[in-house]
Amino acid sequence: ASESAELRVLMEAAISTLSPKLRLPFMLYELEGLSVREIAEQLDIQVVAVKTRVFRARRHLRDELAQRMGGINEIAFHFAGDRCAGMADQVVERLVRQGVIDKAIT
């Protein structure tokens, strides 16, 4: 239970660092479950712009989470490329299982 609360706080803090331009499409896609097309229509932007913003938000969150976890990452793990993306995906999957967020990153 305390791990879930810690993960929630960590994830919320990381999401809060996203610019509104990235945060809104990310939240609509990942938390509200809207399709890329639905988001594009609601925000009056192109589908490719939604995909780009969600991708950039994920990348930013991956980097932000690694930074917030601090020195432990540098000591215990070497984060880079696919491994870092895989670790971020595992964190998100765990958050979904624990009910912290509603939808896994696809």
C-alpha positions as semicolon CSV with decimal commas, in nm:
position;residue;x (nm);y (nm);z (nm)
1;A;0,000;0,000;0,000
2;S;0,279;0,244;0,083
3;E;0,457;0,148;-0,240
4;S;0,142;0,234;-0,432
5;A;0,119;0,571;-0,259
6;E;0,486;0,642;-0,327
7;L;0,448;0,548;-0,693
8;R;0,139;0,768;-0,723
9;V;0,323;1,067;-0,576
10;L;0,625;1,004;-0,797
11;M;0,412;0,971;-1,110
12;E;0,197;1,275;-1,030
13;A;0,508;1,484;-0,968
14;A;0,661;1,370;-1,297
15;I;0,338;1,439;-1,489
16;S;0,319;1,786;-1,336
17;T;0,651;1,872;-1,503
18;L;0,504;1,820;-1,850
19;S;0,420;2,134;-2,044
20;P;0,045;2,180;-2,095
21;K;0,103;2,113;-2,466
22;L;0,226;1,761;-2,379
23;R;0,029;1,699;-2,060
24;L;-0,320;1,734;-2,207
25;P;-0,279;1,483;-2,495
26;F;-0,095;1,243;-2,261
27;M;-0,369;1,258;-1,996
28;L;-0,648;1,224;-2,253
29;Y;-0,479;0,924;-2,412
30;E;-0,334;0,740;-2,114
31;L;-0,578;0,823;-1,836
32;E;-0,903;0,900;-2,016
33;G;-0,857;0,634;-2,282
34;L;-0,943;0,854;-2,578
35;S;-0,818;0,752;-2,921
36;V;-0,557;0,956;-3,103
37;R;-0,825;1,061;-3,354
38;E;-1,064;1,173;-3,076
39;I;-0,790;1,380;-2,914
40;A;-0,698;1,536;-3,247
41;E;-1,061;1,637;-3,301
42;Q;-1,102;1,776;-2,949
43;L;-0,778;1,975;-2,961
44;D;-0,820;2,071;-3,327
45;I;-0,475;1,941;-3,421
46;Q;-0,354;1,675;-3,662
47;V;-0,338;1,307;-3,562
48;V;0,038;1,306;-3,617
49;A;0,071;1,597;-3,370
50;V;-0,115;1,395;-3,104
51;K;0,110;1,093;-3,161
52;T;0,420;1,313;-3,140
53;R;0,305;1,483;-2,821
54;V;0,220;1,155;-2,649
55;F;0,558;1,012;-2,753
56;R;0,742;1,321;-2,626
57;A;0,545;1,313;-2,300
58;R;0,640;0,947;-2,245
59;R;1,006;1,022;-2,318
60;H;1,000;1,319;-2,081
61;L;0,835;1,111;-1,808
62;R;1,088;0,832;-1,852
63;D;1,373;1,081;-1,811
64;E;1,201;1,262;-1,525
65;L;1,136;0,938;-1,333
66;A;1,496;0,827;-1,379
67;Q;1,618;1,164;-1,252
68;R;1,381;1,168;-0,955
69;M;1,495;0,822;-0,853
70;G;1,840;0,976;-0,829
71;G;2,160;0,803;-0,737
72;I;2,001;0,465;-0,679
73;N;1,961;0,429;-1,054
74;E;2,324;0,512;-1,114
75;I;2,438;0,263;-0,852
76;A;2,198;-0,025;-0,918
77;F;2,121;0,008;-1,288
78;H;2,261;0,155;-1,601
79;F;1,963;0,317;-1,774
80;A;1,984;0,357;-2,147
81;G;1,772;0,321;-2,455
82;D;1,545;0,019;-2,472
83;R;1,624;-0,092;-2,118
84;C;1,513;0,242;-1,975
85;A;1,197;0,238;-2,188
86;G;1,127;-0,117;-2,072
87;M;1,171;-0,019;-1,708
88;A;0,935;0,277;-1,752
89;D;0,679;0,046;-1,915
90;Q;0,707;-0,193;-1,620
91;V;0,645;0,093;-1,375
92;V;0,337;0,200;-1,569
93;E;0,207;-0,160;-1,585
94;R;0,250;-0,188;-1,209
95;L;0,063;0,139;-1,158
96;V;-0,222;0,002;-1,371
97;R;-0,235;-0,324;-1,171
98;Q;-0,244;-0,127;-0,845
99;G;-0,518;0,100;-0,974
100;V;-0,303;0,412;-0,965
101;I;-0,370;0,482;-1,332
102;D;-0,647;0,351;-1,555
103;K;-0,474;0,240;-1,873
104;A;-0,138;0,090;-1,959
105;I;0,088;0,258;-2,212
106;T;0,042;0,092;-2,545
